[in-house]
Amino acid sequence: MTENTLRVIASIRARPDKVNELHSLLSGLVEPTCSEKGCICYELLQNQKDPTDFVFVEEWEDDAALDAHLSSEHLQAALCQFPELVAEDPDIRRYRKVK
């Protein structure tokens, strides 16, 4: 982890009747994403009290690496399935460490 890396928090809320399907879809993104150039960390978390609440905690070398991920075939294929599985649009935020 370096001072200039890009950190991302991506919150995704499942429809209550689609939690297992979304869990499977999101879990399938972890391995191919971790193999992408510029990916330092890509973790999927699920809220223990609210199983509809998923969060990716990510770290990327730079904005270009994240932008390449956002255009990747596996992510685009997953995003096509979101309308049936998610309760609202994902909330994706980019952060840098405060010096």
DAGI-V808120 format. One record per residue. N is the residue number from 1. RES is the residue in one small letter. D_CENTER is the distance of its C-alpha to the mean C-alpha in whole Angstrom. Layout:
# DAGI-V808120
n: [N	N]
res: [RES	RES]
d_center: [D_CENTER	D_CENTER]
This chain:
# DAGI-V808120
n: [1	2	3	4	5	6	7	8	9	10	11	12	13	14	15	16	17	18	19	20	21	22	23	24	25	26	27	28	29	30	31	32	33	34	35	36	37	38	39	40	41	42	43	44	45	46	47	48	49	50	51	52	53	54	55	56	57	58	59	60	61	62	63	64	65	66	67	68	69	70	71	72	73	74	75	76	77	78	79	80	81	82	83	84	85	86	87	88	89	90	91	92	93	94	95	96	97	98	99]
res: [m	t	e	n	t	l	r	v	i	a	s	i	r	a	r	p	d	k	v	n	e	l	h	s	l	l	s	g	l	v	e	p	t	c	s	e	k	g	c	i	c	y	e	l	l	q	n	q	k	d	p	t	d	f	v	f	v	e	e	w	e	d	d	a	a	l	d	a	h	l	s	s	e	h	l	q	a	a	l	c	q	f	p	e	l	v	a	e	d	p	d	i	r	r	y	r	k	v	k]
d_center: [18	20	21	20	16	14	11	8	7	5	7	8	12	13	17	19	21	17	16	16	16	12	12	13	11	8	10	11	8	8	12	12	9	11	14	13	16	15	12	13	11	7	8	7	10	12	14	18	20	18	16	15	12	9	7	4	7	7	10	12	16	16	15	16	14	11	13	13	10	10	13	12	14	12	9	12	13	11	11	14	14	12	16	17	15	13	16	15	13	9	10	8	10	12	14	17	19	22	25]
